[in-house]
Amino acid sequence: MEQISWISIIIGIIVGVGGFALAYFSFIRTKKKEDMADGASVAVITSDIGYVKSGIEGINQKLEKQDERHIQIVERLCNAEMKIDSAHKRIDEVIETIQEK
């Protein structure tokens, strides 16, 4: 009887240690899978951020070109206004000389 109890104690210890080892290895395996999934998620997010960044840079370049065009148009408008004023003055002078005669 004493021999059976020792055998059952040893079997219980072996089963307990085996169960603990199985649980530990399952935990490690699951943790590795989660880490890989997290790494994949981080990679996707990082690449998406890169795409957003390049899109914003493209928009900024387009805005700079628009600013340059706007400045050119304003300069041309100012030049045209000065020429129109000059032309009006000359037209007024011509009208005055015609009226004097």
N, CA, C and O atoms as a GROMACS GRO file, in nm:
protein
  404
    1MET      N    1   0.082  -0.118   0.000
    1MET     CA    2   0.000   0.000   0.000
    1MET      C    3   0.087   0.125   0.000
    1MET      O    4   0.057   0.222  -0.068
    2GLU      N    5   0.191   0.121   0.074
    2GLU     CA    6   0.279   0.235   0.082
    2GLU      C    7   0.348   0.257  -0.053
    2GLU      O    8   0.374   0.371  -0.091
    3GLN      N    9   0.375   0.151  -0.123
    3GLN     CA   10   0.437   0.161  -0.253
    3GLN      C   11   0.342   0.228  -0.353
    3GLN      O   12   0.387   0.306  -0.437
    4ILE      N   13   0.214   0.199  -0.347
    4ILE     CA   14   0.115   0.257  -0.437
    4ILE      C   15   0.101   0.406  -0.410
    4ILE      O   16   0.088   0.484  -0.504
    5SER      N   17   0.103   0.446  -0.285
    5SER     CA   18   0.089   0.588  -0.254
    5SER      C   19   0.210   0.667  -0.303
    5SER      O   20   0.197   0.780  -0.351
    6TRP      N   21   0.331   0.606  -0.290
    6TRP     CA   22   0.450   0.674  -0.341
    6TRP      C   23   0.443   0.686  -0.494
    6TRP      O   24   0.482   0.788  -0.550
    7ILE      N   25   0.394   0.583  -0.559
    7ILE     CA   26   0.382   0.584  -0.705
    7ILE      C   27   0.281   0.691  -0.746
    7ILE      O   28   0.304   0.766  -0.841
    8SER      N   29   0.170   0.696  -0.676
    8SER     CA   30   0.069   0.797  -0.711
    8SER      C   31   0.120   0.938  -0.683
    8SER      O   32   0.085   1.032  -0.756
    9ILE      N   33   0.200   0.955  -0.579
    9ILE     CA   34   0.259   1.087  -0.551
    9ILE      C   35   0.356   1.125  -0.663
    9ILE      O   36   0.354   1.238  -0.712
   10ILE      N   37   0.440   1.031  -0.703
   10ILE     CA   38   0.536   1.059  -0.810
   10ILE      C   39   0.462   1.089  -0.941
   10ILE      O   40   0.499   1.182  -1.013
   11ILE      N   41   0.360   1.010  -0.972
   11ILE     CA   42   0.281   1.034  -1.093
   11ILE      C   43   0.213   1.171  -1.085
   11ILE      O   44   0.209   1.243  -1.184
   12GLY      N   45   0.161   1.205  -0.970
   12GLY     CA   46   0.098   1.336  -0.952
   12GLY      C   47   0.196   1.450  -0.973
   12GLY      O   48   0.162   1.551  -1.036
   13ILE      N   49   0.317   1.436  -0.922
   13ILE     CA   50   0.419   1.538  -0.938
   13ILE      C   51   0.458   1.550  -1.087
   13ILE      O   52   0.470   1.661  -1.140
   14ILE      N   53   0.476   1.434  -1.152
   14ILE     CA   54   0.512   1.435  -1.295
   14ILE      C   55   0.401   1.500  -1.377
   14ILE      O   56   0.429   1.582  -1.465
   15VAL      N   57   0.277   1.465  -1.349
   15VAL     CA   58   0.164   1.522  -1.423
   15VAL      C   59   0.155   1.673  -1.396
   15VAL      O   60   0.130   1.751  -1.487
   16GLY      N   61   0.176   1.713  -1.272
   16GLY     CA   62   0.173   1.856  -1.237
   16GLY      C   63   0.281   1.934  -1.308
   16GLY      O   64   0.255   2.041  -1.365
   17VAL      N   65   0.405   1.881  -1.306
   17VAL     CA   66   0.516   1.947  -1.373
   17VAL      C   67   0.492   1.948  -1.524
   17VAL      O   68   0.517   2.049  -1.590
   18GLY      N   69   0.442   1.837  -1.579
   18GLY     CA   70   0.412   1.830  -1.722
   18GLY      C   71   0.303   1.931  -1.760
   18GLY      O   72   0.312   1.997  -1.864
   19GLY      N   73   0.200   1.942  -1.677
   19GLY     CA   74   0.093   2.040  -1.703
   19GLY      C   75   0.146   2.182  -1.698
   19GLY      O   76   0.110   2.265  -1.781
   20PHE      N   77   0.231   2.208  -1.601
   20PHE     CA   78   0.291   2.341  -1.590
   20PHE      C   79   0.378   2.372  -1.712
   20PHE      O   80   0.371   2.482  -1.768
   21ALA      N   81   0.459   2.272  -1.755
   21ALA     CA   82   0.547   2.291  -1.871
   21ALA      C   83   0.463   2.314  -1.996
   21ALA      O   84   0.495   2.401  -2.078
   22LEU      N   85   0.355   2.236  -2.012
   22LEU     CA   86   0.267   2.252  -2.127
   22LEU      C   87   0.202   2.391  -2.129
   22LEU      O   88   0.194   2.455  -2.234
   23ALA      N   89   0.156   2.436  -2.014
   23ALA     CA   90   0.096   2.570  -2.005
   23ALA      C   91   0.199   2.677  -2.036
   23ALA      O   92   0.168   2.774  -2.106
   24TYR      N   93   0.321   2.663  -1.986
   24TYR     CA   94   0.426   2.761  -2.010
   24TYR      C   95   0.461   2.768  -2.158
   24TYR      O   96   0.472   2.878  -2.214
   25PHE      N   97   0.479   2.652  -2.222
   25PHE     CA   98   0.514   2.651  -2.365
   25PHE      C   99   0.399   2.705  -2.450
   25PHE      O  100   0.423   2.770  -2.552
   26SER      N  101   0.276   2.677  -2.411
   26SER     CA  102   0.161   2.734  -2.482
   26SER      C  103   0.159   2.886  -2.468
   26SER      O  104   0.130   2.957  -2.564
   27PHE      N  105   0.190   2.934  -2.349
   27PHE     CA  106   0.195   3.079  -2.326
   27PHE      C  107   0.303   3.143  -2.413
   27PHE      O  108   0.279   3.246  -2.476
   28ILE      N  109   0.422   3.082  -2.417
   28ILE     CA  110   0.532   3.136  -2.498
   28ILE      C  111   0.494   3.137  -2.646
   28ILE      O  112   0.518   3.236  -2.715
   29ARG      N  113   0.433   3.029  -2.693
   29ARG     CA  114   0.393   3.020  -2.834
   29ARG      C  115   0.290   3.127  -2.868
   29ARG      O  116   0.300   3.194  -2.971
   30THR      N  117   0.192   3.143  -2.783
   30THR     CA  118   0.088   3.244  -2.805
   30THR      C  119   0.149   3.383  -2.801
   30THR      O  120   0.111   3.470  -2.880
   31LYS      N  121   0.242   3.406  -2.710
   31LYS     CA  122   0.307   3.537  -2.699
   31LYS      C  123   0.385   3.568  -2.827
   31LYS      O  124   0.382   3.682  -2.874
   32LYS      N  125   0.454   3.470  -2.883
   32LYS     CA  126   0.528   3.492  -3.007
   32LYS      C  127   0.433   3.528  -3.121
   32LYS      O  128   0.462   3.617  -3.201
   33LYS      N  129   0.320   3.457  -3.128
   33LYS     CA  130   0.222   3.487  -3.233
   33LYS      C  131   0.166   3.628  -3.216
   33LYS      O  132   0.150   3.701  -3.315
   34GLU      N  133   0.137   3.666  -3.094
   34GLU     CA  134   0.086   3.801  -3.068
   34GLU      C  135   0.190   3.907  -3.103
   34GLU      O  136   0.158   4.011  -3.160
   35ASP      N  137   0.316   3.879  -3.069
   35ASP     CA  138   0.424   3.973  -3.102
   35ASP      C  139   0.438   3.988  -3.253
   35ASP      O  140   0.459   4.098  -3.303
   36MET      N  141   0.426   3.877  -3.326
   36MET     CA  142   0.435   3.883  -3.472
   36MET      C  143   0.317   3.962  -3.529
   36MET      O  144   0.334   4.042  -3.621
   37ALA      N  145   0.198   3.938  -3.474
   37ALA     CA  146   0.081   4.012  -3.521
   37ALA      C  147   0.094   4.160  -3.489
   37ALA      O  148   0.059   4.245  -3.571
   38ASP      N  149   0.144   4.192  -3.370
   38ASP     CA  150   0.165   4.332  -3.334
   38ASP      C  151   0.269   4.396  -3.425
   38ASP      O  152   0.254   4.511  -3.467
   39GLY      N  153   0.374   4.322  -3.456
   39GLY     CA  154   0.477   4.373  -3.546
   39GLY      C  155   0.421   4.400  -3.684
   39GLY      O  156   0.455   4.500  -3.747
   40ALA      N  157   0.334   4.310  -3.732
   40ALA     CA  158   0.272   4.331  -3.863
   40ALA      C  159   0.182   4.454  -3.860
   40ALA      O  160   0.179   4.533  -3.955
   41SER      N  161   0.108   4.470  -3.752
   41SER     CA  162   0.021   4.588  -3.738
   41SER      C  163   0.103   4.717  -3.736
   41SER      O  164   0.066   4.816  -3.800
   42VAL      N  165   0.212   4.714  -3.664
   42VAL     CA  166   0.299   4.832  -3.658
   42VAL      C  167   0.356   4.862  -3.796
   42VAL      O  168   0.367   4.978  -3.834
   43ALA      N  169   0.393   4.758  -3.870
   43ALA     CA  170   0.448   4.778  -4.004
   43ALA      C  171   0.344   4.840  -4.096
   43ALA      O  172   0.376   4.930  -4.174
   44VAL      N  173   0.221   4.792  -4.088
   44VAL     CA  174   0.114   4.847  -4.172
   44VAL      C  175   0.088   4.992  -4.137
   44VAL      O  176   0.074   5.077  -4.225
   45ILE      N  177   0.083   5.022  -4.008
   45ILE     CA  178   0.058   5.159  -3.964
   45ILE      C  179   0.174   5.249  -4.008
   45ILE      O  180   0.152   5.362  -4.052
   46THR      N  181   0.296   5.200  -3.995
   46THR     CA  182   0.412   5.280  -4.035
   46THR      C  183   0.410   5.309  -4.184
   46THR      O  184   0.438   5.421  -4.226
   47SER      N  185   0.376   5.209  -4.265
   47SER     CA  186   0.371   5.233  -4.409
   47SER      C  187   0.257   5.329  -4.444
   47SER      O  188   0.271   5.413  -4.532
   48ASP      N  189   0.143   5.316  -4.375
   48ASP     CA  190   0.033   5.409  -4.398
   48ASP      C  191   0.072   5.551  -4.362
   48ASP      O  192   0.037   5.646  -4.432
   49ILE      N  193   0.145   5.567  -4.253
   49ILE     CA  194   0.192   5.700  -4.214
   49ILE      C  195   0.287   5.755  -4.320
   49ILE      O  196   0.285   5.874  -4.350
   50GLY      N  197   0.370   5.667  -4.376
   50GLY     CA  198   0.459   5.710  -4.484
   50GLY      C  199   0.382   5.759  -4.605
   50GLY      O  200   0.419   5.859  -4.666
   51TYR      N  201   0.274   5.687  -4.641
   51TYR     CA  202   0.191   5.730  -4.754
   51TYR      C  203   0.125   5.864  -4.725
   51TYR      O  204   0.118   5.950  -4.813
   52VAL      N  205   0.076   5.881  -4.604
   52VAL     CA  206   0.011   6.007  -4.566
   52VAL      C  207   0.114   6.120  -4.572
   52VAL      O  208   0.085   6.229  -4.621
   53LYS      N  209   0.234   6.093  -4.522
   53LYS     CA  210   0.340   6.194  -4.522
   53LYS      C  211   0.375   6.236  -4.664
   53LYS      O  212   0.389   6.354  -4.693
   54SER      N  213   0.390   6.137  -4.754
   54SER     CA  214   0.424   6.172  -4.892
   54SER      C  215   0.309   6.247  -4.959
   54SER      O  216   0.332   6.335  -5.042
   55GLY      N  217   0.185   6.212  -4.923
   55GLY     CA  218   0.070   6.285  -4.977
   55GLY      C  219   0.069   6.430  -4.931
   55GLY      O  220   0.041   6.521  -5.009
   56ILE      N  221   0.100   6.451  -4.805
   56ILE     CA  222   0.105   6.588  -4.751
   56ILE      C  223   0.216   6.667  -4.818
   56ILE      O  224   0.200   6.785  -4.848
   57GLU      N  225   0.331   6.602  -4.840
   57GLU     CA  226   0.442   6.671  -4.908
   57GLU      C  227   0.402   6.711  -5.049
   57GLU      O  228   0.436   6.820  -5.095
   58GLY      N  229   0.329   6.623  -5.118
   58GLY     CA  230   0.280   6.656  -5.252
   58GLY      C  231   0.185   6.775  -5.249
   58GLY      O  232   0.192   6.862  -5.336
   59ILE      N  233   0.097   6.777  -5.151
   59ILE     CA  234   0.003   6.889  -5.138
   59ILE      C  235   0.078   7.017  -5.108
   59ILE      O  236   0.045   7.123  -5.163
   60ASN      N  237   0.180   7.010  -5.022
   60ASN     CA  238   0.259   7.130  -4.991
   60ASN      C  239   0.331   7.182  -5.115
   60ASN      O  240   0.338   7.304  -5.135
   61GLN      N  241   0.382   7.093  -5.198
   61GLN     CA  242   0.448   7.136  -5.321
   61GLN      C  243   0.348   7.205  -5.414
   61GLN      O  244   0.380   7.307  -5.476
   62LYS      N  245   0.230   7.149  -5.424
   62LYS     CA  246   0.127   7.210  -5.509
   62LYS      C  247   0.088   7.347  -5.455
   62LYS      O  248   0.066   7.441  -5.533
   63LEU      N  249   0.078   7.359  -5.323
   63LEU     CA  250   0.045   7.489  -5.264
   63LEU      C  251   0.154   7.592  -5.292
   63LEU      O  252   0.124   7.709  -5.319
   64GLU      N  253   0.279   7.550  -5.284
   64GLU     CA  254   0.388   7.643  -5.314
   64GLU      C  255   0.382   7.690  -5.459
   64GLU      O  256   0.404   7.808  -5.487
   65LYS      N  257   0.351   7.599  -5.550
   65LYS     CA  258   0.337   7.637  -5.690
   65LYS      C  259   0.220   7.733  -5.708
   65LYS      O  260   0.229   7.830  -5.784
   66GLN      N  261   0.110   7.707  -5.638
   66GLN     CA  262  -0.006   7.797  -5.645
   66GLN      C  263   0.030   7.935  -5.591
   66GLN      O  264  -0.011   8.036  -5.647
   67ASP      N  265   0.107   7.939  -5.482
   67ASP     CA  266   0.150   8.068  -5.427
   67ASP      C  267   0.234   8.145  -5.528
   67ASP      O  268   0.216   8.265  -5.546
   68GLU      N  269   0.326   8.074  -5.594
   68GLU     CA  270   0.409   8.140  -5.694
   68GLU      C  271   0.323   8.194  -5.809
   68GLU      O  272   0.344   8.306  -5.856
   69ARG      N  273   0.227   8.115  -5.853
   69ARG     CA  274   0.138   8.160  -5.961
   69ARG      C  275   0.055   8.280  -5.916
   69ARG      O  276   0.035   8.374  -5.992
   70HIS      N  277   0.009   8.277  -5.793
   70HIS     CA  278  -0.071   8.388  -5.740
   70HIS      C  279   0.013   8.516  -5.738
   70HIS      O  280  -0.034   8.622  -5.777
   71ILE      N  281   0.136   8.504  -5.692
   71ILE     CA  282   0.225   8.621  -5.687
   71ILE      C  283   0.248   8.674  -5.828
   71ILE      O  284   0.246   8.795  -5.849
   72GLN      N  285   0.270   8.585  -5.925
   72GLN     CA  286   0.291   8.628  -6.063
   72GLN      C  287   0.168   8.700  -6.117
   72GLN      O  288   0.179   8.802  -6.185
   73ILE      N  289   0.050   8.646  -6.088
   73ILE     CA  290  -0.073   8.709  -6.137
   73ILE      C  291  -0.092   8.846  -6.074
   73ILE      O  292  -0.133   8.940  -6.142
   74VAL      N  293  -0.064   8.859  -5.946
   74VAL     CA  294  -0.077   8.988  -5.878
   74VAL      C  295   0.021   9.088  -5.939
   74VAL      O  296  -0.015   9.204  -5.962
   75GLU      N  297   0.144   9.046  -5.965
   75GLU     CA  298   0.242   9.135  -6.027
   75GLU      C  299   0.196   9.180  -6.165
   75GLU      O  300   0.206   9.297  -6.200
   76ARG      N  301   0.144   9.086  -6.244
   76ARG     CA  302   0.095   9.121  -6.377
   76ARG      C  303  -0.023   9.216  -6.368
   76ARG      O  304  -0.035   9.308  -6.449
   77LEU      N  305  -0.110   9.195  -6.270
   77LEU     CA  306  -0.226   9.284  -6.252
   77LEU      C  307  -0.180   9.425  -6.216
   77LEU      O  308  -0.233   9.523  -6.268
   78CYS      N  309  -0.083   9.435  -6.126
   78CYS     CA  310  -0.031   9.567  -6.088
   78CYS      C  311   0.030   9.638  -6.209
   78CYS      O  312   0.008   9.757  -6.230
   79ASN      N  313   0.107   9.564  -6.289
   79ASN     CA  314   0.167   9.622  -6.409
   79ASN      C  315   0.057   9.669  -6.505
   79ASN      O  316   0.066   9.777  -6.563
   80ALA      N  317  -0.044   9.587  -6.522
   80ALA     CA  318  -0.154   9.624  -6.612
   80ALA      C  319  -0.226   9.749  -6.561
   80ALA      O  320  -0.261   9.836  -6.641
   81GLU      N  321  -0.249   9.759  -6.432
   81GLU     CA  322  -0.315   9.877  -6.375
   81GLU      C  323  -0.230  10.002  -6.399
   81GLU      O  324  -0.284  10.107  -6.434
   82MET      N  325  -0.098   9.991  -6.380
   82MET     CA  326  -0.012  10.107  -6.404
   82MET      C  327  -0.017  10.148  -6.552
   82MET      O  328  -0.022  10.268  -6.582
   83LYS      N  329  -0.016  10.052  -6.642
   83LYS     CA  330  -0.023  10.083  -6.784
   83LYS      C  331  -0.157  10.145  -6.820
   83LYS      O  332  -0.164  10.236  -6.903
   84ILE      N  333  -0.264  10.096  -6.759
   84ILE     CA  334  -0.397  10.152  -6.785
   84ILE      C  335  -0.404  10.296  -6.736
   84ILE      O  336  -0.457  10.383  -6.805
   85ASP      N  337  -0.351  10.321  -6.617
   85ASP     CA  338  -0.349  10.459  -6.565
   85ASP      C  339  -0.269  10.550  -6.657
   85ASP      O  340  -0.311  10.662  -6.686
   86SER      N  341  -0.155  10.501  -6.704
   86SER     CA  342  -0.073  10.580  -6.795
   86SER      C  343  -0.147  10.606  -6.926
   86SER      O  344  -0.142  10.716  -6.980
   87ALA      N  345  -0.216  10.505  -6.975
   87ALA     CA  346  -0.292  10.521  -7.100
   87ALA      C  347  -0.406  10.622  -7.081
   87ALA      O  348  -0.431  10.703  -7.170
   88HIS      N  349  -0.473  10.617  -6.967
   88HIS     CA  350  -0.581  10.712  -6.940
   88HIS      C  351  -0.528  10.856  -6.938
   88HIS      O  352  -0.591  10.947  -6.991
   89LYS      N  353  -0.412  10.873  -6.877
   89LYS     CA  354  -0.354  11.006  -6.872
   89LYS      C  355  -0.322  11.057  -7.013
   89LYS      O  356  -0.350  11.172  -7.047
   90ARG      N  357  -0.264  10.968  -7.094
   90ARG     CA  358  -0.232  11.009  -7.232
   90ARG      C  359  -0.359  11.036  -7.313
   90ARG      O  360  -0.363  11.130  -7.393
   91ILE      N  361  -0.461  10.955  -7.291
   91ILE     CA  362  -0.588  10.977  -7.362
   91ILE      C  363  -0.648  11.111  -7.319
   91ILE      O  364  -0.697  11.188  -7.402
   92ASP      N  365  -0.643  11.140  -7.188
   92ASP     CA  366  -0.695  11.268  -7.139
   92ASP      C  367  -0.616  11.384  -7.201
   92ASP      O  368  -0.675  11.486  -7.237
   93GLU      N  369  -0.483  11.369  -7.212
   93GLU     CA  370  -0.401  11.474  -7.272
   93GLU      C  371  -0.438  11.494  -7.420
   93GLU      O  372  -0.445  11.608  -7.467
   94VAL      N  373  -0.461  11.384  -7.491
   94VAL     CA  374  -0.500  11.393  -7.632
   94VAL      C  375  -0.635  11.462  -7.643
   94VAL      O  376  -0.654  11.547  -7.730
   95ILE      N  377  -0.729  11.426  -7.558
   95ILE     CA  378  -0.862  11.487  -7.561
   95ILE      C  379  -0.851  11.637  -7.533
   95ILE      O  380  -0.918  11.718  -7.597
   96GLU      N  381  -0.767  11.675  -7.439
   96GLU     CA  382  -0.749  11.818  -7.406
   96GLU      C  383  -0.691  11.894  -7.525
   96GLU      O  384  -0.735  12.005  -7.556
   97THR      N  385  -0.592  11.834  -7.590
   97THR     CA  386  -0.533  11.902  -7.707
   97THR      C  387  -0.633  11.912  -7.821
   97THR      O  388  -0.632  12.011  -7.894
   98ILE      N  389  -0.716  11.815  -7.838
   98ILE     CA  390  -0.818  11.822  -7.943
   98ILE      C  391  -0.922  11.928  -7.909
   98ILE      O  392  -0.966  12.001  -7.998
   99GLN      N  393  -0.961  11.938  -7.784
   99GLN     CA  394  -1.061  12.037  -7.744
   99GLN      C  395  -1.005  12.178  -7.752
   99GLN      O  396  -1.081  12.272  -7.775
  100GLU      N  397  -0.876  12.196  -7.733
  100GLU     CA  398  -0.816  12.329  -7.739
  100GLU      C  399  -0.813  12.379  -7.883
  100GLU      O  400  -0.814  12.501  -7.903
  101LYS      N  401  -0.809  12.296  -7.979
  101LYS     CA  402  -0.799  12.338  -8.119
  101LYS      C  403  -0.930  12.372  -8.173
  101LYS      O  404  -0.940  12.409  -8.290
   0.00000   0.00000   0.00000
